[in-house]
Amino acid sequence: MKYTEFGIENDKTLMIFPGGGVYWNPAAMPFVETASKHFHLIVVAYDGFNGEEKDAVISDDVLENSYEHEGNCAAAYIKEHFNGKIDVMYGCSAGTWMLLETLNHNGITADTVIVDGMPPKSYPKWWAGSISNIIAGVIYKSVTNPKFAERVTGQKWEDIEKKICTWVTKDAWKHFCKADCGYKIKYAAFRKADMHIWFGDKGTYDRSFRKISEKQIPAGVCYQMKVVKNCGHGGLFSEPKRMLKAIMPAGNHEKRYVI
């Protein structure tokens, strides 16, 4: 796991957890260039999906607990470099699970958390192995299948192609899918920050995720849910000014803001 920082002259911190199968450069670079004028950014790159360390894959000894492992690493980094406190945390897709895993640690605090396009539940634990390998194979092929990718994400292929790591190995996808099996989302972390949940209104992913989330999130948990108009799964990275315009009022605890 690697962390890259930008805008270190700024006081307010913003930590970004990209989605699974996504490397921040070039996926989040337009946003990084825009937001680093206002925030001290910390951008996470995951093992197996890091463009600077393409051969790095989560080792077998932590594979079944890889979300926990990555969360441990991120929490340790925050404690060492930021005294355990981040002002705003933003996660997209599977990156939301990494974010919540990190925030769930003792000694880690955040003022505002934004989970964008969060998958509301994991695969069944018994899928780990042959079934998760089949899913990984489908994903491995679909990341270069424009029609399939456009349908599920609600984005244009020209935007998707800039974000998805087409160079990721099949083994990395197998590890990623196996880690999903039986994983328990750390909803308890919702109680540690001002929580915002965003979903796009385009593509099968976010539309289905939003319906399921309303049933999965435990009772008594406070959060704001926003539907991002004319946007697909993780699509805000393609609109850096719009994304920043939404993050800033959320980070200031404003209750009414438009994305």
N, C-alpha and C positions, 0 to 999 in steps of 0.2 A: 504494500500500500504506500502511495506517495502523495505528498501534499505540496502544492505550488501556491505561492502567495503573490498578490498584486496589490497595489495601492496601499503599501504599508505605512505611508504617511498619514493615512486617515485613522480617526479614533474608533469609529464604529465598525465592528467585525461582522462579516457575512460568510458563512461556511456553506459550500455547495457540494451536494452529494448527487452526481449525475445518475442517470438510469443504468440498468444492466446492459452490457453490450455497447456502452457509449464511452468514448474517451473525450475529455473536455476540449481537446484541441484537434480538430477545429469546431467540434459541436457547440461548445459554449463560448468560443473566443469572441464573437461579436458582443455578447453580453458582458464578458470580462472586460473588454475595452471600454464599454459604456459605464459599467457599475464601479470600476476601479477609481473613477473620479470622485466617488462618494463614499465608498466602503473600503475597508481593509479586507480583501477577499482571500479565503483559503479554499482552494479547489482540490477535491479528492480524486485520485485515480486508483482503481481497484486492481488487485492482483489478477493477471490474465487479461485485463482490458486496459493496460497502460501502454500507450504508444511509445514511450521511452524505454519500456522494459517488456517487450512483447513475449519474451520467453518465460516470464514470471507467472507461475500458476500456484494456486493455493495447495499447500502440501497435503498429502493424504491423512496425516495425523490430525488435521483440523478441519478436514473437508466437511464432515457432517455437522460441524458447528461453525461454518465459515462466516455467517452473518455475525455471530457472537465474536469470532476472532477479529473480523474487520472493525467491529464496534469497539473492542478492547484496544486495538491499535489507535483508532481515532480518538478515543477518550484519553489515552496516554499522551497523545500529541497535544490535545487541548490543555491538559493539566500542566504539561511541561512548558508550553509556549504562551498560554493565555490564562494561566491560573485557574483553569477549570470553567471559564465563563466565555460564552459566545453571545453576541447581541441577537443576531438573526441566523437561523439555520434553514436552509432550503434543500429539499430532496425531491427528486423526480423518479417516478416509477419504482423499480426495485431499490433505488437509492433511498427511498423513504424508509425502508426497513433498516438500512444501515444507519440512517439518521436516528431513528427511534431506539435502536440498539445502543448507539453512542450516548444519547441523552438519558437513557435508563440507568446509566452508571452513577453510583454515588460520587458526589464531588463534581458532577457536570451540571451546569445550569445554562439556560438560554432565556432571553426575554421573549422572543417570538419564534415560532416554528411554522414553516409552510411545507405541507406535504402535497405534492402536485401529481395527480394520476396514480395514487397509491393503490397497488393491488390489495384488495381487502382480505384475501385468505390465500393460504399456500396449497400446494399439491398434497394429497394424502401421503402419509409417511411410507405406506407400503408400495408406493410408486417408485421409491428409490431403487435404482438399478436398471433393469431392462426397460421399464416404461419411461423413466426419466431420460434414458439414453435415446429412446425413440423420439421423445419430445425435443431433445437437444439436436438430433439429426434434422428434424423439421425446421427448427429455428436456424440452424446452420445454412440450410438451403434457402430459407425464406428471406434472409437478410439481403439477398441479391435478387429477389423476385419482386419487381416493382409493383405489380398489381396486388399481390397479397399484402405487401407492406403498406401500401396506400389504403387498403380496405380496413385493416385493423387499427392503424394509427390516425387515419383521417388527415394525413399530410400528403403533400406532393412528393414524388420520388426525388426530385432535385433537392428538396430540403432533407429528406430522410438520409440520402446518400452521404450528406456532409456530416451526419451524426453517428451512424452505425459503424462499428468496427468490422469492416468486411474481412480484415486480415486475422481476426480471432480464430484460434484453432478449434477443432471439433472437441478436443479434450477439455478446453476451457469452458465451452458451452455445456459439456457433460457435468463438470464440476458445479457450474452455476445452477443447472436444473436439479441436480441431486440435493444441493443445499436448500432448495425450495421445499423439498418433501418433508412434511411434518413440522416445518418451522412455525413457531408461535409468535405472532406479531406483538411487540411490546406496547400494547395500548395503554399500559400504566404510565408510560412517559408522557401521554397527553396531559396529565395533571401537573406537569412540571413547567409549563410555559403557556403563553397566549397562543392557542392553536388555530391554524387556518388550513382548511382542506380545499384544494382546487381540483376541478375536473373540466376537461374540454367538452364541447358539445358535438364534436365530430369524431367519427371512427368507432368501431365496435368496442375497443378497449375501455375508454373512459365512460361511455354510456352504460356499459354493463357494470363496471367497477362502482360507479356512483350508486346504482340501485342496490347492489349487494352491501356496500359500505353502510348505508342507512340502517341495515339490519345487524351488521356485525359489530359496530362500535358499541362498547358497553354503555349501559344506562348510567347517567350521572356524570358523564364526561362532557366538559364544555368545549365547544369549538364553533368556528364559523365555517360554513361551506359556501364556496363560490363556484358558479358555472362560468367558464371562460368562453365567451361567444366567439364563433367562427375560428375555433382552435381545436386541433387534434391532440393526441397523446404526446406530451412533452413539446408541444409546438411553440411555446413561448420563447424558447431559445432562439427561434428564427425571427423573433420580434423583440430585440433587446430593449428598446425604449419603452415599449408597452410593458414588458416584464419588470423593468426597474420602477416604472410608474405605479405598478401594483405592489411591489415589495416595500417601497418606502412608506406608504401609509399603514400597511400591515405592521411594519416594524415600529411604527409610532403608536401602535395600539388603537388606531382609528377603527371604529365599528362600521362605518359606511364608506366604502370605496368601490370603484368600478374598475374591472380589469378589461 
